[in-house]
């Protein structure tokens, strides 16, 4: 399989997996940030803000599924970083090749 076909396949996988990764990661980011701000700036106690941490860590799913949520979030972040980084690198290399040939760069 050529590099271009491999990158096209990675793009398809990235595009297909991204929607499934987005909601859990957004939930984690928003609840983690809100928890920290509510505690530090809002003056809430740990008990008052615990429901945010429960959402953030997936605690509401029970002790069996909580580690699964953490693992899937971590794998989702790693997947999106590596595939997104690979696509970014590919676009930079492509732009550099066009620029070195005297062509216009894509803005």
Buried (B, 14 or more C-beta within 10 A) or exposed (E): EEEEEEBEEBBEEBEEBBEEBEEBBEBBEEBBEBBBEBBEEEEBEEEEBEEBBBBBBBBEEEEEEBEEBEEBBEEBBEBBEEBBEBBEEBEEEEBEEEEEEEEEEEE
